C-alpha cells in the first residue's frame, strides 16, 4: 500500500513575503523572514504538518504551519498557517476483484437488449 500527501503551500502567507516583477517580465518572490535557512544545497523553511480533526470543504485532511520559536510559543503567538493537504492511498485491498466483473459481463452477454 502506498500513501501520498499532496500539499499546497502559499509562500505569500510567510510574514514579510512579497512578489515583484523583474524587468524581463518574470515574477519573483522575496521572503525576508528569519525562519528561512539558506544552506549550501538550498533554502529551507521549517514547517509542521498536522492532521486536521475534520476534513474541510475541499476534503483537506492536513494543515501546514511554520515552526514557531520557543519565544513565540511562550508568548502564545498565533501559528502562521501557510498551506494544507490531503491523504491519498493507493493499493488498498478494497479494490474490486476480477470475479464479480466476469459474472456481470457474462450476464450482459446473455442480454440482447441495447438501451440506446
Backbone bond lengths (Angstrom), bond angles and torsions (degrees), N, CA, C in turn:
res aa  C-N    CA-C-N  psi(-1)  N-CA   C-N-CA  omega(-1)  CA-C   N-CA-C  phi
1 X - - - 1.445 - - 1.527 107.96 -
2 X 1.312 116.42 140.39 1.452 122.60 -177.63 1.523 109.63 -123.12
3 X 1.315 117.30 138.92 1.461 121.75 179.57 1.519 109.19 -123.47
4 X 1.317 116.40 134.56 1.460 123.24 177.05 1.524 107.88 -124.25
5 X 1.318 116.62 141.29 1.462 122.11 176.10 1.540 108.57 -118.65
6 X 1.332 118.72 87.00 1.461 119.19 176.74 1.533 109.43 -67.32
7 X 1.321 116.66 132.32 1.456 122.23 -175.32 1.516 110.64 -125.63
8 X 1.323 116.02 150.23 1.460 122.23 173.64 1.522 106.96 -125.70
9 X 1.335 116.21 126.57 1.451 121.36 -179.99 1.520 108.55 -118.78
10 X 1.328 116.89 128.41 1.459 122.66 176.99 1.522 107.94 -96.31
11 X 1.320 116.69 98.67 1.460 121.38 -176.53 1.520 112.72 -66.00
12 X 1.332 117.49 -19.86 1.462 119.71 178.26 1.529 112.47 -74.12
13 X 1.344 117.32 -10.18 1.459 120.38 176.00 1.525 112.52 -82.58
14 X 1.326 117.00 -8.70 1.457 120.25 175.75 1.523 107.72 -70.32
15 X 1.327 117.89 127.38 1.478 120.06 -177.84 1.531 111.69 -53.64
16 X 1.329 116.01 129.87 1.461 122.28 179.22 1.515 115.01 88.46
17 X 1.333 118.25 -7.66 1.466 120.56 -178.54 1.518 110.31 -70.98
18 X 1.321 114.93 143.04 1.468 119.43 176.29 1.518 108.90 -148.14
19 X 1.323 115.20 148.82 1.464 119.28 176.83 1.519 108.06 -104.41
20 X 1.321 114.64 150.32 1.461 119.71 178.37 1.518 108.57 -148.93
21 X 1.338 114.72 157.12 1.459 120.55 -178.61 1.521 109.03 -106.32
22 X 1.315 116.30 128.91 1.461 121.71 178.85 1.531 110.13 -77.33
23 X 1.313 115.42 169.48 1.462 120.87 -179.47 1.523 112.66 -60.33
24 X 1.356 115.91 -28.56 1.468 118.88 179.46 1.523 112.77 -82.33
25 X 1.333 118.00 1.32 1.461 122.23 177.69 1.515 114.05 93.34
26 X 1.326 118.58 -7.54 1.466 120.90 179.97 1.529 110.77 -77.99
27 X 1.331 115.55 149.01 1.462 121.40 -179.75 1.526 110.02 -94.48
28 X 1.335 115.51 142.45 1.455 122.44 -179.50 1.519 109.42 -134.88
29 X 1.317 115.42 163.84 1.453 121.86 -177.81 1.521 109.00 -129.02
30 X 1.320 116.38 127.31 1.464 121.67 175.45 1.522 107.82 -106.90
31 X 1.333 115.72 126.47 1.466 120.59 -179.75 1.529 108.17 -126.32
32 X 1.320 117.95 90.37 1.466 120.47 -179.64 1.524 111.42 -89.11
33 X 1.311 116.95 61.74 1.458 120.39 -174.28 1.517 109.52 -115.25
34 X 1.329 118.26 138.65 1.464 120.00 -177.50 1.525 114.50 -66.87
35 X 1.325 118.97 -14.57 1.460 119.60 -179.52 1.527 112.90 -84.75
36 X 1.335 117.58 -1.65 1.459 121.79 174.09 1.529 107.38 -84.88
37 X 1.319 116.05 125.80 1.455 120.88 177.74 1.517 107.93 -109.57
38 X 1.337 116.42 122.25 1.456 120.57 178.81 1.524 107.70 -104.17
39 X 1.329 114.92 114.38 1.458 122.03 -179.17 1.514 111.31 -110.31
40 X 1.317 115.50 -170.60 1.462 120.69 -179.34 1.522 112.26 -68.45
41 X 1.321 117.26 -33.55 1.460 120.85 -173.82 1.520 114.12 -103.67
42 X 1.333 119.21 -3.74 1.458 120.05 -179.96 1.516 112.37 168.07
43 X 1.319 114.86 -178.47 1.463 122.22 176.99 1.521 107.25 -112.23
44 X 1.323 117.13 134.36 1.457 121.62 -171.26 1.525 111.58 -127.07
45 X 1.319 114.94 145.64 1.456 123.10 173.73 1.520 106.77 -127.44
46 X 1.330 116.83 119.49 1.459 120.19 178.99 1.524 109.64 -76.29
47 X 1.334 115.50 130.17 1.466 122.13 -178.10 1.520 109.92 -133.43
48 X 1.322 115.06 159.19 1.459 122.18 172.91 1.521 108.41 -112.82
49 X 1.329 116.28 132.32 1.461 122.77 173.92 1.517 106.56 -104.79
50 X 1.324 117.17 118.11 1.464 120.87 -179.24 1.519 109.82 -123.30
51 X 1.327 114.90 147.49 1.465 120.71 179.06 1.524 109.55 -82.87
52 X 1.322 115.93 135.06 1.464 121.44 178.31 1.525 109.91 -77.31
53 X 1.329 116.71 153.60 1.465 120.73 176.43 1.520 110.49 -71.39
54 X 1.327 116.30 -35.94 1.470 122.11 178.75 1.518 108.92 -137.02
55 X 1.322 116.22 152.83 1.458 120.61 175.81 1.521 108.98 -67.65
56 X 1.347 116.15 147.29 1.460 118.90 174.92 1.530 109.15 -87.63
57 X 1.303 117.59 -173.45 1.471 120.88 -175.08 1.528 112.82 -68.00
58 X 1.352 116.82 -15.19 1.463 120.74 177.40 1.521 111.57 -102.02
59 X 1.342 117.21 14.68 1.465 123.79 179.46 1.531 113.29 68.79
60 X 1.346 118.06 17.44 1.455 120.67 177.61 1.521 109.70 -71.37
61 X 1.330 115.64 138.41 1.459 121.62 -177.75 1.527 112.65 -113.09
62 X 1.337 117.59 -6.73 1.456 121.60 -177.02 1.529 111.44 -136.75
63 X 1.337 116.45 154.03 1.458 124.05 173.65 1.517 108.93 -117.27
64 X 1.331 116.04 151.18 1.453 121.96 175.33 1.521 107.41 -121.03
65 X 1.333 115.94 125.40 1.461 121.12 -179.93 1.524 108.59 -129.48
66 X 1.325 115.86 152.24 1.459 120.05 174.95 1.523 108.50 -69.73
67 X 1.314 116.46 144.26 1.457 121.36 177.08 1.532 108.32 -67.15
68 X 1.327 116.13 132.81 1.460 120.85 178.81 1.526 110.48 -89.69
69 X 1.315 115.17 147.87 1.460 119.12 173.25 1.527 108.75 -74.05
70 X 1.313 115.62 164.49 1.465 120.49 178.21 1.530 110.24 -59.69
71 X 1.321 116.85 -39.65 1.472 121.66 179.75 1.525 111.12 -64.94
72 X 1.339 117.30 -40.43 1.467 120.85 179.82 1.524 110.33 -66.60
73 X 1.339 117.45 -39.15 1.470 120.22 177.11 1.523 111.05 -64.94
74 X 1.340 116.93 -43.50 1.463 120.34 -179.46 1.525 111.40 -66.05
75 X 1.340 116.68 -33.74 1.468 120.81 178.53 1.519 111.52 -80.59
76 X 1.355 116.37 -1.85 1.463 122.92 -179.38 1.535 112.03 58.13
77 X 1.338 115.76 36.70 1.465 120.81 174.69 1.523 108.42 -66.00
78 X 1.327 117.68 145.14 1.473 119.12 178.77 1.525 110.42 -68.43
79 X 1.336 115.28 148.01 1.466 120.59 176.08 1.520 109.40 -68.37
80 X 1.325 115.44 149.79 1.463 121.31 175.27 1.522 107.25 -100.37
81 X 1.346 116.29 106.76 1.460 122.17 179.71 1.520 108.36 -86.42
82 X 1.325 115.48 126.86 1.465 119.63 -175.80 1.529 112.87 -118.34
83 X 1.328 117.93 1.09 1.449 118.36 179.28 1.502 113.46 178.55
84 X 1.335 114.79 -174.64 1.458 121.67 -179.41 1.523 109.36 -154.86
85 X 1.313 115.67 173.15 1.452 120.00 -179.40 1.513 111.38 -164.43
86 X 1.301 115.38 -179.16 1.463 120.86 -179.61 1.517 109.32 -142.23
87 X 1.310 116.16 164.97 1.461 121.83 179.63 1.515 109.58 -101.49
88 X 1.324 116.01 129.29 1.461 122.09 174.16 1.522 106.83 -119.42
89 X 1.330 117.22 127.89 1.454 121.85 -178.59 1.524 109.40 -117.04
90 X 1.321 116.26 134.25 1.459 122.54 -178.64 1.518 109.56 -122.43
91 X 1.321 116.59 151.06 1.451 121.19 175.07 1.512 113.77 79.39
92 X 1.342 117.69 28.81 1.454 119.57 178.67 1.517 109.93 -76.47
93 X 1.313 115.87 159.07 1.466 120.63 -179.64 1.523 112.05 -80.25
94 X 1.325 117.69 0.11 1.457 120.17 -178.98 1.530 112.41 -85.40
95 X 1.336 117.08 6.13 1.464 120.09 178.15 1.525 109.32 -66.88
96 X 1.318 117.46 143.12 1.462 119.25 -179.42 1.522 111.08 -63.39
97 X 1.309 116.29 142.77 1.464 120.22 179.79 1.525 109.79 -83.09
98 X 1.323 116.52 167.18 1.470 121.36 -177.45 1.526 112.05 -73.45
99 X 1.318 118.88 -28.38 1.467 121.70 -175.71 1.534 112.81 -60.84
100 X 1.305 121.76 -48.58 1.465 119.75 178.96 1.523 112.75 -61.99
101 X 1.347 117.10 -34.82 1.456 119.61 178.35 1.524 110.54 -63.93
102 X 1.314 117.55 -41.94 1.462 121.18 -179.42 1.522 110.68 -65.05
103 X 1.320 117.61 -39.28 1.462 120.68 178.91 1.519 110.26 -65.71
104 X 1.298 118.15 -41.87 1.461 121.73 179.35 1.520 110.42 -66.07
105 X 1.349 116.73 -38.46 1.457 120.38 178.94 1.524 110.67 -66.12
106 X 1.333 119.12 -40.25 1.462 122.45 178.76 1.517 110.43 -63.49
107 X 1.315 117.71 -37.73 1.460 121.43 178.97 1.523 109.85 -67.32
108 X 1.347 117.21 -38.79 1.455 120.70 178.89 1.521 111.79 -66.75
109 X 1.345 117.91 -33.54 1.449 121.03 -179.50 1.540 111.72 -67.69
110 X 1.325 117.16 -29.39 1.469 121.33 179.26 1.511 112.12 -74.71
111 X 1.300 117.35 -19.46 1.449 121.89 -173.46 1.537 108.72 -95.52
112 X 1.339 118.35 117.76 1.453 122.00 -178.75 1.532 112.78 -86.19
113 X 1.323 117.75 -11.97 1.456 122.02 -177.27 1.534 110.84 -74.56
114 X 1.330 116.55 127.39 1.463 121.92 176.76 1.526 106.71 -114.73
115 X 1.333 119.39 118.05 1.463 121.46 -173.66 1.530 115.25 -74.79
116 X 1.325 118.74 1.23 1.474 118.65 179.57 1.483 111.91 -132.44
